[in-house]
Amino acid sequence: MSFEVSNSQINPVSETKDPWKHRSKGMVCATCMYFVEKDTGNVASDPAKKFGRCRCKSPTMKGYPAVFGNDWCGEHKLDEEKLLLG
């Protein structure tokens, strides 16, 4: 006796019904209040080119975690000033 499993049973939430799909564009480190961009001398408008530190949690012995502007986590807090300034 064999059983067949359909894709809808494995992943009941398809991409078209995913309520969080649109949030991935705006909820990145570059727009977070905990993100402190490293001063590299050039102004990057693309979040993928931004680099900095996440100050959400206390630093470890190695300091704050290094992150790129297009990274994300579940602790995101929107910083309106970063959205307005670009």
HUWO-V52737 format. One record per residue. PSI is psi as a letter, one per 20 degrees, with the letter a starting at -180 (999 if undefined). OMEGA is omega in whole degrees, -180 to 180 (999 if undefined). Layout:
{{PSI & OMEGA} {PSI & OMEGA}}
This chain:
{{p & -180} {q & 179} {p & 177} {p & -180} {p & 179} {r & 180} {h & 180} {h & 177} {h & 179} {g & -178} {n & -176} {h & 178} {o & -180} {r & -178} {h & -178} {h & -178} {j & -177} {o & -178} {i & -178} {j & -175} {g & -177} {h & -176} {i & -177} {h & -179} {h & -175} {i & -176} {m & 179} {r & -177} {h & -178} {h & -180} {j & -176} {q & 180} {i & 180} {i & -177} {p & 176} {o & -176} {p & 177} {p & 180} {o & -180} {i & 179} {h & 177} {q & -179} {o & -180} {p & 177} {h & 179} {p & -179} {h & -180} {h & -178} {i & 179} {q & -179} {p & -180} {b & -178} {q & 176} {p & -179} {k & -180} {g & -179} {r & 177} {q & 180} {q & 176} {a & 178} {h & 179} {j & -179} {a & 178} {q & 180} {p & 175} {p & -178} {q & 172} {q & -178} {h & 180} {j & 172} {r & 179} {r & 175} {a & -179} {i & -178} {j & -173} {p & 172} {o & -175} {p & 176} {o & -175} {h & -180} {h & 178} {h & 176} {h & -179} {h & -179} {i & 179} {999 & 999}}
